[in-house]
Amino acid sequence: MLETTVDDLVSPRLTATQQAVLDQVADLSVDLSPDALIDEARERAGVSDFGSDDFRPRLDMYAAAIDADKGNTNLNRINLRQRIVRLLTQRLLLTDLLHKHPEIHDIEIERPIIVVGLPRSGTTHLVNLIAADRRRRALPYWESQEPFPLRGEGPAVDGTDPRYARCAAEHKGAQVMVPLLQAMHDRFPAAIEEEVELLDLDFASYVLEWHARVPSWRDFYYGLDQNEHYAYLRTTLKALTFLRGPRTWVLKSPQHCEQLGPLINTFPDATVAFTHRDPVAVIQSAVTMLAYGDRIRRHDVDPESLVDYWTDRVETLLRACVRDRDLIPANQSLDIAFHDLNGKELTILEKLYGYNGTGVTGDAKAAFGAYLDSNPRGKHGRMRYELERDFGRSPEDIRSRFEFYFERFDVRKEQ
């Protein structure tokens, strides 16, 4: 199996294409004023009614946090501006859909399976595996980016959804700009994605932290009443069910680690699958991926602040998870060790489906087996991580902060 080491992580050697793209947009003006963003979203959506304007303080803080990050390249500022316009556009389209079809509110989200765990802890593998069961509704990446179609937009002659086509074009561009991301975390259009992207429609998720250095947003996010925003997520899932069914969802997000109360309050009949992995492996994988992407997102790669930030962030996530784990009833939850997600998946699924009150049919078992056969670990190659070389941290230094986690769950040290 091909193993890749990024030997220019800290001092990247840009390709001619990467440098040309950065240079091309370097002097463009990027207006992050909320009024301008709202005007552009209304023009794109073709509708103007947001319904409640309770989101406006959160939008203001979201945009201000991005604007305050002076380390962003202009390319990243442009991409983040486009992200905000997309989120606002989708919020408008959802409001319009709910006005036209109030019956959406009567749809129930029944007994979802929700995967909860740190980034890089097997959550993507598990949610894609469960999504192979065609009885389950999942959120592909293309749909997470544009959940609701633009007015008047429909499939092309060949049946391709324009939203999928736009996502595929962006993915192709990403393969040129950051080609090694495929081996780290490939977000191809049909890959199952996190509903944290839907939470971001309400400007209330932690996802912005992955795109920029925004400690002010993190602190603002900590102060939000997530019961309100998870209720918005449930409404969004109802609308997606109305458009494309069925009702039995499989969901996943690392953010849920620190929001278990709002999660189970919102989805009281959910079955929750917790994945657990050595935090050292999680952190070194996450910060390597982020540092690699920073060659086009940021003027300088700052590995020390990156590993400091995400070590703190992962500790916050895990302390909340340990604190609140028992909020999820024992007969609705399962703890899964990362080392068991490499050969014991079918046994895990039998138990998980039993808690969910769902039978593992012959068709489902065949679908699980086909997925596992087609997606072995390291399918796109493996990354070799150099935590001490690139980030100046030893595994022991980081792991010493997580004894509380090793004491609570079955977690194997990986280094």
Number of C-alpha atoms within 10 A of each C-alpha: 8 10 11 13 12 15 12 12 21 20 12 16 12 13 10 8 11 15 14 12 13 16 14 11 15 13 10 11 10 15 14 21 14 19 12 11 20 20 14 17 24 19 11 18 20 15 16 17 14 18 11 8 8 10 14 15 11 17 21 15 17 23 19 17 19 24 19 12 16 13 19 22 21 23 21 20 24 18 15 21 20 16 13 22 23 20 23 27 28 24 24 24 26 21 19 18 15 16 13 10 12 10 12 20 14 9 15 14 19 14 20 20 26 22 26 26 27 24 19 22 25 24 26 19 19 19 25 23 21 25 23 20 20 12 16 17 22 28 26 21 22 24 22 18 21 21 24 20 17 17 12 6 10 13 13 10 7 6 8 11 16 17 20 19 15 15 20 18 11 13 17 13 12 17 14 12 19 15 15 22 18 16 17 19 14 15 18 19 22 14 17 24 24 23 22 21 24 26 22 19 24 21 24 26 23 19 16 20 17 11 17 21 21 18 14 16 21 18 11 15 18 13 8 13 12 20 16 13 20 24 17 18 21 19 20 24 24 23 24 20 19 16 13 10 16 17 21 17 22 27 25 26 20 24 19 21 25 22 18 22 17 18 21 19 15 20 18 15 17 24 27 29 23 24 26 27 25 22 28 24 18 19 24 24 21 21 23 25 19 21 23 22 19 25 23 23 22 21 13 16 21 15 20 14 12 18 24 15 15 18 21 12 15 20 16 13 18 22 17 16 21 16 12 15 20 12 13 20 15 13 12 20 22 19 18 21 19 19 18 14 18 13 10 10 18 16 10 18 18 15 14 22 16 15 19 19 12 11 11 18 10 9 12 17 16 14 18 22 16 13 18 19 10 10 14 11 13 13 12 18 15 17 19 12 17 18 20 11 11 21 21 12 16 14 18 10 10 17 18 10 14 18 9 13 20 16 10 10 15 15 18 14 12 11 10
